[in-house]
Amino acid sequence: MQNVKNILRAKIIIRGAVQGVGFRPFVFRLAKKMNLPGWVINSANGVFIEIEGEMKSLNHFIQKVENGSPPRSFIQSMETSFLEPVGFDKFEIRHSDDAGEKTAFILPDIATCPDCLHEIFDENNSRYLYPFTNCTNCGPRFSIIEMLPYDRPNTSMKHFKMCEKCQTEYENPLDRRFHAQPNACPECGPQMEFWDAYGNVIARKHDAILFAVEMLKSGKIIAVKGIGGFHLMVHAGNKSAISTLRERKHREEKPLALMSPTIGLIEEHCQISEIEKHLLISPEAPIVLLKSKKNTAISTKAIAPENPTLGVMLPYSPLHHILLREFGFPVVATSGNISDEPICTDENDALKRLGNIADFFLIHNRPIVRHVDDSIVRVMANREMILRRARGFAPLPIQIKNNQKTVLGVGAHLKNSVALSVGESVFISQHIGDLETQEATSAFKKVIHDFENLYDARPLFVVGDLHPDYISTQFAKEMEKEFRQIQHHFAHIVSCMAENELDGEVLGVSWDGTGFGADGTIWGGEFLTATRSDFQRFAHFRTFCLPGGEKAIKEPRRAAIGLLYELIGNDIFRGQQFHPINSFSENEIQILGEMLRKNINSPKTSSVGRIFDAVAALVNIRQTARFEGQAAMELEFAIGDFQTCEYYPFEIAGKNPCVVDWLTMIFAILEDLKNGIALAEISAKFHNTMVEIIVKIAKFAGRERVVFSGGCFQNKYLTERTILRLREEKFKPYWHQRIPPNDGGISLGQVVATIYKERNEKCV
């Protein structure tokens, strides 16, 4: 019995990922168990609780809430105040309140949980083989929500009226489906259809899935509508079907993703570490890059040409589980789009855009509110590194202390994402992609509009890149807000600092293919002494020309010729036997020579990405690339299992900034090539040299904390050896984990750098 005189009312405000994860049922059960009256409610900025009892009981309740919350929840902050009691007589769950600032976290889409999976394949269960089974622990979230708070009328499930049984589950606080907003069953929920290429219905419900399976077995291409958009699927063991998919999609050599029915089948085709296995079966269920095995039943060379890794995922929705269980073999599951366009989310749009690629369409009638690609993860240094951040991760935020400014970062041109600060949270969008087409640009604008409406936020500042030709930057200028610009490589470093919660000064190593420098030239091999608000260019690589400008991105041989021209001038065209020179016709060589001599369309760059390309061309790994980063990837893969600690000579000259001179390294590589040294050894020594350059500059800079970011650090060998060597030399390395090192992290860096710049300017 509680002493009435000692009764207090605790008012608790919880912010974080606390909606759509069974948080209110958890609070309800805990309060009932402890016999404490009061109420709990969802609001636009979190969960509110009022509860009455003696101080000892209330403190115990608060402790239980903090330490025992549902597995997919995340408590960002928990504010408690003790007030006079009002005399509650029971504990209840009240209807959601959409008033107030919208700061609640929206959860990512979550892979099917074991309980739902068991029901799907239980013949005696009412949801047997139902492809839209979910509960509070799993299912779509971000892809179906239209506005906060996260309640059914604010989602695309509002179109489906629950049957009596589903409604009972939904309203029962003790049920696993209590307030599971996508809750549905075969009687009242979404349904499947199988269409031909003209939109004619061939089959419905489970028969639709069976038809899709039969067509996959016969080598047909099926466009499958999933949670966040369409996949294009073909039999992973059918080389002819994969070739047809590549031809129709105009995707000649870029690797394709796989979806496998079980972890056991993945182990037949790939080597899997415990960390990689954990990622595959995690609720995020990303595509994980794994080392492939030889001589397996899947068409490895057709799926990932010249690539020893495969991007593999497990089924993450009930539909995928049922489809793959019926098929019994891995499928290629690549994004349902035409190259450089966003993935399709609507079946009628898919008919138009994918009609020349897919033979058939497996669709459903649950609307997808926003496109969400599959995330891609690679294990580096025994932890995950996200390379593409989308399903399972977006739009969870990074925290910024003591911030009240609303800032929108519009990101870069390639691998675009946007970021929006609301209070102390910076919400990062799903992967949008390269802004190369009108469709991609439209998706970019839609995501910005979507984010502003979701969080009811109107930015004070809009931040773009320094590059004047980026579509993202041009759009930001036109938004009629205070416009700011953050240098590309500085944004990379700040994104990594924010993710690692680093304040103060660091040495930032920012390496990528292209970024507009503060001096108007093309940067990409940068060492910055940086804080969150400012930077100095401490060192950079020696510059060289890129004949043809942006053409060099797709033709590594142009980077190689520019680099050779910097070394030995016009002599490279006089009888020298260089692989990049030999790949051009005599007429083309004359034009290239004129361009370099007269400095016509041959911008100078310090880019490490282009140095990787140049070396790949010099050793004749690749002269032209079919997709971004292909040459550098194949240069990394050339190392294989070769091991050495040797590296090539290099020089560092000058100061303010220092210049890393690669001249002696390139001459040594050419000498090794002339002497018939194996490519594996040359590549390993080149990579080792790049790492030793980082170590040397770190010693010159005298900064203990070294932060590295940029697309070059998607390279596993480079990243892991950099970490190893910096630690051996007593430095503290910091790298990415949940934010991509590539341009997908630029928007976060733009927002954080702007917030801190504004703080510093106010303090002056």
URHUFEN-V196826 format. One record per residue. N is the residue number from 0. RES is the residue in one letter. SS is DSSP state (H for helix, E for strand, C for the rest). PHI is phi in whole degrees, -180 to 180 (* if undefined). D_LAST is the distance of its C-alpha to the last C-alpha in Angstrom with 1 decimal. Layout:
BEGIN
n={N N}
res={RES RES}
ss={SS SS}
phi={PHI PHI}
d_last={D_LAST D_LAST}
END
This chain:
BEGIN
n={0 1 2 3 4 5 6 7 8 9 10 11 12 13 14 15 16 17 18 19 20 21 22 23 24 25 26 27 28 29 30 31 32 33 34 35 36 37 38 39 40 41 42 43 44 45 46 47 48 49 50 51 52 53 54 55 56 57 58 59 60 61 62 63 64 65 66 67 68 69 70 71 72 73 74 75 76 77 78 79 80 81 82 83 84 85 86 87 88 89 90 91 92 93 94 95 96 97 98 99 100 101 102 103 104 105 106 107 108 109 110 111 112 113 114 115 116 117 118 119 120 121 122 123 124 125 126 127 128 129 130 131 132 133 134 135 136 137 138 139 140 141 142 143 144 145 146 147 148 149 150 151 152 153 154 155 156 157 158 159 160 161 162 163 164 165 166 167 168 169 170 171 172 173 174 175 176 177 178 179 180 181 182 183 184 185 186 187 188 189 190 191 192 193 194 195 196 197 198 199 200 201 202 203 204 205 206 207 208 209 210 211 212 213 214 215 216 217 218 219 220 221 222 223 224 225 226 227 228 229 230 231 232 233 234 235 236 237 238 239 240 241 242 243 244 245 246 247 248 249 250 251 252 253 254 255 256 257 258 259 260 261 262 263 264 265 266 267 268 269 270 271 272 273 274 275 276 277 278 279 280 281 282 283 284 285 286 287 288 289 290 291 292 293 294 295 296 297 298 299 300 301 302 303 304 305 306 307 308 309 310 311 312 313 314 315 316 317 318 319 320 321 322 323 324 325 326 327 328 329 330 331 332 333 334 335 336 337 338 339 340 341 342 343 344 345 346 347 348 349 350 351 352 353 354 355 356 357 358 359 360 361 362 363 364 365 366 367 368 369 370 371 372 373 374 375 376 377 378 379 380 381 382 383 384 385 386 387 388 389 390 391 392 393 394 395 396 397 398 399 400 401 402 403 404 405 406 407 408 409 410 411 412 413 414 415 416 417 418 419 420 421 422 423 424 425 426 427 428 429 430 431 432 433 434 435 436 437 438 439 440 441 442 443 444 445 446 447 448 449 450 451 452 453 454 455 456 457 458 459 460 461 462 463 464 465 466 467 468 469 470 471 472 473 474 475 476 477 478 479 480 481 482 483 484 485 486 487 488 489 490 491 492 493 494 495 496 497 498 499 500 501 502 503 504 505 506 507 508 509 510 511 512 513 514 515 516 517 518 519 520 521 522 523 524 525 526 527 528 529 530 531 532 533 534 535 536 537 538 539 540 541 542 543 544 545 546 547 548 549 550 551 552 553 554 555 556 557 558 559 560 561 562 563 564 565 566 567 568 569 570 571 572 573 574 575 576 577 578 579 580 581 582 583 584 585 586 587 588 589 590 591 592 593 594 595 596 597 598 599 600 601 602 603 604 605 606 607 608 609 610 611 612 613 614 615 616 617 618 619 620 621 622 623 624 625 626 627 628 629 630 631 632 633 634 635 636 637 638 639 640 641 642 643 644 645 646 647 648 649 650 651 652 653 654 655 656 657 658 659 660 661 662 663 664 665 666 667 668 669 670 671 672 673 674 675 676 677 678 679 680 681 682 683 684 685 686 687 688 689 690 691 692 693 694 695 696 697 698 699 700 701 702 703 704 705 706 707 708 709 710 711 712 713 714 715 716 717 718 719 720 721 722 723 724 725 726 727 728 729 730 731 732 733 734 735 736 737 738 739 740 741 742 743 744 745 746 747 748 749 750 751 752 753 754 755 756 757 758 759 760 761 762 763}
res={M Q N V K N I L R A K I I I R G A V Q G V G F R P F V F R L A K K M N L P G W V I N S A N G V F I E I E G E M K S L N H F I Q K V E N G S P P R S F I Q S M E T S F L E P V G F D K F E I R H S D D A G E K T A F I L P D I A T C P D C L H E I F D E N N S R Y L Y P F T N C T N C G P R F S I I E M L P Y D R P N T S M K H F K M C E K C Q T E Y E N P L D R R F H A Q P N A C P E C G P Q M E F W D A Y G N V I A R K H D A I L F A V E M L K S G K I I A V K G I G G F H L M V H A G N K S A I S T L R E R K H R E E K P L A L M S P T I G L I E E H C Q I S E I E K H L L I S P E A P I V L L K S K K N T A I S T K A I A P E N P T L G V M L P Y S P L H H I L L R E F G F P V V A T S G N I S D E P I C T D E N D A L K R L G N I A D F F L I H N R P I V R H V D D S I V R V M A N R E M I L R R A R G F A P L P I Q I K N N Q K T V L G V G A H L K N S V A L S V G E S V F I S Q H I G D L E T Q E A T S A F K K V I H D F E N L Y D A R P L F V V G D L H P D Y I S T Q F A K E M E K E F R Q I Q H H F A H I V S C M A E N E L D G E V L G V S W D G T G F G A D G T I W G G E F L T A T R S D F Q R F A H F R T F C L P G G E K A I K E P R R A A I G L L Y E L I G N D I F R G Q Q F H P I N S F S E N E I Q I L G E M L R K N I N S P K T S S V G R I F D A V A A L V N I R Q T A R F E G Q A A M E L E F A I G D F Q T C E Y Y P F E I A G K N P C V V D W L T M I F A I L E D L K N G I A L A E I S A K F H N T M V E I I V K I A K F A G R E R V V F S G G C F Q N K Y L T E R T I L R L R E E K F K P Y W H Q R I P P N D G G I S L G Q V V A T I Y K E R N E K C V}
ss={C C C H H H E E E E E E E E E E E C C C C C H H H H H H H H H H H H C C C E E E E E E C C E E E E E E E E E H H H H H H H H H H H H H C C C C C C E E E E E E E E E E C C C C C C C E E E C C C E C C C C C C C C C C C C E C C C H H H H H H H C C C C C C C C C C C C C C E C C E E C C C C C E C C C C C C H H H E H H H H C C C C H H H H H H H H C C C C C C C C C C C C C C C C C C C C E E E E E C C C C E E E E H H H H H H H H H H H H H C C C C E E E E C C C C E E E E E E C C C H H H H H H H H H H H C C C C C C C E E E E C C H H H H H H H E E C C H H H H H H H C C C C C C E E E E E E C C C C C C C H H H H C C C C C E E E E E E C C C H H H H H H H H H H C C C E E E E E C C C C C C C C C C C H H H H H H H H C C C C C E E E E E C C C C C C C C C C C E E E E E C C E E E E E E C C C C C C C C E E E C C C C C C C E E E C C C C C C E C C E E E E C C E E E E C C C C E C C C C H H H H H H H H H H H H H H H H H C C C C C C E E E E E C C C C C H H H H H H H C C C C E E E E E C H H H H H H H H H H H H C C C C C C E E E E E E E E E E E C C C C C E E E E E E E E E C C C C E E E E E E E C C E E E E C C C H H H H C H H H H H H H H H H H H H H H H H H C C C C C H H H H C C C H H H H H H H H H H H H C C C C E E E E C C H H H H H H H H H H H C C C C C C C C C C C H H H H H H H H C C C C C C C C C C C C C E E E C C C C E E E E C H H H H H H H H H H H H C C C C H H H H H H H H H H H H H H H H H H H H H H H C C C E E E E E C H H H H C H H H H H H H H H H H H H C C C E E E C C C C C C C C H H H H H H H H H H H H H H H H H H H H H C}
phi={* -90 -79 -57 -66 -98 -76 -126 -111 -95 -105 -122 -116 -115 -115 140 -85 -128 -121 82 -126 78 -71 -65 -60 -62 -63 -59 -64 -65 -64 -64 -64 -91 60 -113 -83 153 -158 -136 -148 -82 -134 -65 -123 137 -116 -109 -130 -125 -149 -119 170 -72 -54 -61 -68 -65 -64 -65 -62 -60 -63 -66 -64 -66 -98 -124 -67 -55 -60 -91 -85 -147 -91 -81 -149 -142 -103 -129 -132 -108 -129 -67 -70 -114 90 -63 -110 -158 -104 -141 -102 -95 -66 -64 -116 -98 -81 94 -67 -91 -122 -65 -76 -96 -75 -68 -68 -116 -64 -54 -82 -59 -64 -67 -62 -62 -65 -61 -108 -100 -60 -92 -93 -67 -102 -57 58 -92 -81 -128 -72 -160 -151 -69 -95 -161 108 -70 -135 -60 -78 -119 -78 -103 -163 -86 -74 -77 -132 -52 -62 -100 -128 -72 -80 -63 -76 -115 -79 -67 -72 -61 -67 -65 -63 -64 -61 -61 -96 -94 -60 -92 -91 -63 -105 -61 53 -79 -62 -86 -53 -166 -144 -59 -80 -129 -102 -60 -135 -96 -142 -114 -113 -84 -69 -106 89 -78 -78 -99 -155 -129 54 -67 -61 -61 -67 -64 -63 -60 -61 -62 -70 -62 -64 -89 93 -84 -97 -115 -90 -114 -82 -106 -82 -110 153 -91 -108 -102 -118 -142 -62 -73 -104 -106 -61 -64 -65 -66 -63 -64 -60 -61 -64 -70 -89 58 -125 -65 -133 -60 -58 -106 -83 -117 -123 -114 -60 -142 -67 -62 -69 -63 -65 -70 -108 -140 -84 -132 -84 -64 -65 -65 -64 -59 -66 -62 -96 -70 -60 -75 46 -78 -73 -114 -80 -124 -75 -82 -93 -90 56 -105 -78 -91 -85 -58 -67 -77 -79 -139 -60 55 -135 -80 -114 -124 -92 -127 -137 -96 -56 -124 -127 -55 -59 -63 -60 -67 -60 -72 -64 -68 -76 78 -155 -60 -122 -69 -134 -96 -57 -82 -156 -89 -48 72 -115 -66 -69 -73 -121 -115 -64 -73 -65 -62 -57 -75 -82 -109 -61 -90 -111 -86 -84 -144 -130 -104 -126 -139 -107 -90 -64 -99 -74 -145 -72 -141 -73 -76 -76 -124 -132 -129 -81 -134 52 64 -152 -74 -131 -78 -100 -136 -105 -150 -56 93 -124 -82 -109 -58 -97 -104 -92 -125 -70 57 -109 -126 -86 -94 -127 -109 -105 -96 76 -105 -91 -103 49 -65 -142 -122 -136 -138 -90 -131 62 -90 -110 -109 -86 -112 -69 -66 -56 -101 114 -83 -85 -99 -129 -63 -64 -67 -64 -63 -64 -58 -66 -65 -64 -61 -59 -62 -63 -62 -76 -57 -101 48 -116 -120 -62 -79 -123 -119 -120 -125 -79 -70 -66 -70 -95 -64 -61 -62 -67 -62 -65 -60 -62 -91 -84 58 -124 -65 -100 -128 -131 -123 -60 -54 -75 -65 -61 -56 -65 -65 -61 -72 -63 -64 -63 -91 55 -100 -113 80 -96 -136 -95 -100 -109 -119 -121 -157 -85 -152 -160 -73 -81 -65 -99 87 -97 -89 -94 166 -131 -111 -120 -119 -85 -139 -113 -72 -110 -160 -153 -127 -80 -80 -158 -156 -78 -56 -84 -151 -89 -116 -64 96 59 -66 -59 -65 -65 -96 -129 -53 -61 -69 -62 -64 -67 -63 -69 -63 -63 -66 -77 -130 66 -67 -63 -63 -96 -115 80 -73 -102 -105 -56 -62 -64 -67 -81 -103 -77 -60 -65 -64 -63 -61 -65 -62 -61 -62 -59 -73 -66 -99 56 -100 46 -134 -65 -86 -143 -108 -65 -71 -58 -73 -66 -58 -60 -62 -65 -60 -74 -60 -90 67 -75 -159 -98 -129 -110 -92 -153 -59 82 -61 -63 -64 -61 -70 -66 -64 -64 -63 -64 57 -99 -66 -128 -161 -103 -70 -148 -85 -71 -152 -130 -125 -122 68 -161 55 -96 -73 -122 -85 -98 -93 -54 -66 -64 -66 -60 -67 -64 -63 -67 -62 -64 -62 -88 78 -64 -62 -58 -59 -70 -60 -63 -61 -66 -63 -60 -60 -62 -61 -69 -65 -63 -60 -62 -64 -66 -61 -67 -63 -73 68 -105 -67 -93 -118 -109 -127 -153 111 -58 -61 -88 -79 -75 -65 -62 -61 -67 -68 -72 -61 -60 -60 -69 -64 -66 -62 -94 72 -94 -109 -85 -133 -142 -81 -139 -97 -115 -62 -74 -79 -69 -64 -99 -61 -61 -62 -61 -62 -66 -65 -61 -66 -58 -76 -62 -63 -61 -65 -66 -72 -78 -74}
d_last={59.5 56.2 56.1 55.3 53.7 51.2 50.1 46.5 44.8 42.0 39.6 38.1 35.6 35.5 33.2 33.7 36.7 39.2 41.0 44.1 44.6 47.0 44.5 46.1 49.6 48.3 46.9 50.2 52.4 50.5 50.6 54.3 55.1 53.4 55.1 51.9 51.8 48.9 47.5 45.1 43.6 41.5 38.7 36.3 33.6 35.9 38.8 39.4 42.0 43.5 46.1 48.1 49.7 49.6 46.4 47.9 49.0 45.7 43.7 46.3 45.9 42.1 42.5 45.1 42.8 40.0 42.3 45.1 43.5 45.2 44.8 42.8 40.4 36.9 35.2 31.4 31.1 33.7 33.0 35.9 36.6 40.0 41.7 45.1 47.7 49.2 52.4 52.2 55.6 54.9 52.2 51.6 49.5 48.4 47.8 44.3 41.8 39.7 37.6 33.9 31.0 32.3 30.7 33.8 34.3 37.0 39.1 40.3 43.9 45.8 48.9 52.3 52.7 55.9 57.3 57.2 58.5 61.4 62.2 62.1 64.8 66.9 70.0 70.5 67.0 66.5 63.5 65.6 64.3 62.0 59.0 56.6 56.9 53.7 52.5 49.3 48.9 49.1 49.2 47.0 43.8 41.1 43.7 45.4 42.8 42.1 39.7 38.6 40.0 42.2 45.7 48.7 48.5 45.0 46.4 48.9 51.5 51.9 54.6 56.8 58.4 59.0 62.6 63.8 63.5 59.9 59.0 60.5 58.4 55.3 55.8 56.9 54.1 56.2 56.6 54.6 54.1 52.9 50.4 50.4 49.4 51.2 54.3 57.5 61.0 63.8 65.0 61.9 59.2 58.4 61.2 61.7 63.5 64.6 64.6 66.1 64.2 65.2 64.0 67.4 67.6 69.6 69.1 67.2 65.8 66.7 69.2 66.2 64.7 68.2 68.6 65.2 66.3 69.6 67.9 65.5 68.5 70.1 67.2 65.6 61.9 60.7 57.5 56.6 54.2 52.2 49.3 46.5 48.7 51.7 52.8 55.4 57.9 60.8 63.0 61.2 64.5 65.6 64.6 66.1 64.2 60.9 61.7 62.4 59.1 57.3 59.3 58.7 55.0 54.5 52.9 54.8 53.5 50.3 51.1 52.2 51.4 54.2 55.0 57.5 59.6 59.1 57.3 60.8 61.2 57.7 58.9 61.9 59.8 56.7 55.6 53.5 51.6 51.0 47.3 48.3 51.0 48.6 46.4 49.4 50.6 47.2 46.5 44.1 47.1 45.3 46.9 47.0 47.6 50.6 52.8 56.0 59.5 62.3 65.4 64.5 65.8 62.7 62.3 59.4 59.6 59.6 56.7 54.4 55.8 55.1 52.8 53.7 51.6 52.3 49.8 51.6 51.1 53.3 54.2 51.4 53.1 56.6 57.6 56.7 58.5 61.6 61.6 61.1 63.6 66.2 65.5 65.5 63.7 60.2 59.2 56.7 54.0 51.7 49.4 51.3 50.0 50.6 48.4 44.9 45.3 44.2 46.9 49.3 49.1 51.8 55.5 56.4 53.5 54.5 58.0 56.7 54.1 56.0 59.5 60.1 59.0 60.3 64.0 63.5 60.8 60.5 58.5 57.8 57.0 53.8 51.0 48.0 44.9 42.6 43.4 42.6 43.6 44.7 42.1 42.7 42.1 42.9 43.2 41.2 41.1 43.0 40.6 40.1 37.9 37.7 38.3 38.6 37.1 39.1 42.0 41.6 37.8 36.2 34.4 33.4 29.6 27.0 24.9 21.1 20.1 18.3 18.1 19.1 18.3 21.4 21.0 24.1 24.4 27.5 28.2 30.1 33.5 35.6 36.0 33.7 32.3 29.7 27.2 25.9 23.5 24.9 23.2 22.9 25.5 25.3 28.8 30.2 33.1 36.4 37.1 37.6 38.7 38.7 38.0 41.0 43.2 43.1 44.0 41.0 38.7 40.2 39.7 36.0 35.6 37.7 35.7 32.5 34.4 36.0 32.7 31.2 34.5 35.0 31.8 31.8 28.2 26.7 23.7 20.5 19.7 22.4 21.8 24.2 25.0 24.5 28.3 29.3 32.8 32.0 33.6 30.8 28.1 30.4 30.9 27.2 26.7 29.6 28.4 26.9 23.6 20.1 20.8 18.8 20.2 19.9 21.9 25.1 25.3 21.7 22.6 25.7 23.9 21.4 24.5 26.2 23.3 23.1 26.8 27.0 24.1 22.3 18.8 17.4 18.5 22.0 24.3 24.9 28.3 28.5 32.1 33.7 35.8 33.5 29.9 28.3 26.3 23.1 25.5 28.0 30.5 31.8 30.1 31.6 31.9 28.3 26.8 23.0 20.8 18.5 16.2 16.1 13.1 14.1 17.1 19.0 22.7 24.4 28.0 30.2 33.9 35.9 36.1 39.4 40.8 41.8 44.8 44.9 41.3 41.1 44.8 43.9 42.4 46.0 47.7 46.7 49.3 47.1 44.2 46.9 48.3 44.9 44.2 47.8 47.3 44.3 46.5 49.8 49.4 52.3 54.7 53.8 56.1 59.0 61.2 58.6 59.3 55.9 56.0 53.3 55.2 58.4 57.0 56.8 59.7 60.5 59.4 56.0 55.5 56.2 53.6 51.0 51.8 51.3 47.9 46.6 48.2 46.9 43.6 44.5 42.7 41.7 38.0 36.6 35.1 33.8 34.9 36.4 38.0 39.9 40.8 42.4 44.2 45.4 46.8 48.6 50.2 51.1 53.0 54.5 53.2 52.1 51.9 51.0 49.1 50.0 46.7 43.1 42.9 46.7 47.1 44.4 45.9 49.4 48.2 46.9 50.2 52.2 51.3 53.4 54.3 54.1 52.4 51.2 48.5 49.1 46.6 46.6 45.2 41.9 39.7 36.0 35.2 32.4 28.8 25.3 26.6 29.9 32.7 35.1 38.5 41.1 43.9 45.9 45.5 46.9 49.8 50.6 50.6 53.0 55.2 55.4 56.3 59.0 60.4 60.7 58.2 57.8 54.9 53.9 53.4 51.6 49.1 48.6 47.9 45.5 43.5 43.6 42.3 39.2 38.5 39.0 36.5 33.9 35.0 34.9 31.4 30.2 31.8 30.2 26.7 27.3 25.5 27.7 26.6 27.8 27.2 29.6 29.8 31.4 35.0 36.6 36.0 38.5 40.9 42.3 43.6 40.4 38.2 40.6 41.2 37.5 37.0 40.1 39.3 35.7 37.0 39.8 37.3 35.3 32.3 31.1 31.5 30.0 31.5 32.0 34.4 33.9 31.7 33.4 32.4 33.4 31.7 32.4 29.2 27.0 26.2 24.8 22.5 21.3 20.5 18.8 16.7 15.6 14.8 12.6 10.9 10.2 9.0 6.4 5.3 5.5 3.8 0.0}
END
